[in-house]
Amino acid sequence: MSLPSARSGEASIPGVPVRYLREGVGMPCLVVGSSIYYPRTFSARLRERLELIFVDTHDFVARDGAFDLSQVTIDTYPQILTPSGRHSAWIQ
């Protein structure tokens, strides 16, 4: 099966750029961690069934000193994935 090309970019939580990588087809599956490391650990076969969306956590991004880490929860990540989210950018 031929998979579509991976799409990558950067979304934003106020004060923090968040890198992402989308690969595969099917139901979206959010993988929070490292957008660089985790794509290497998931199989091509899994990408035939799921659209994997690898998103960096705050541990893998540069942030300014004024950033309040308590703003980021597991609920933050789905919010940056959709245009209806409350953050300034969203993953397309």
Protein Blocks (a to p, Z undefined) as FASTA:
>chain_A
ZZddddddddddehiacddddededjddddehbfklmmmmpcfklmmmpccdddddfklp
ccdfklcfklpcfklmmmmmpmkbmbfbdcZZ
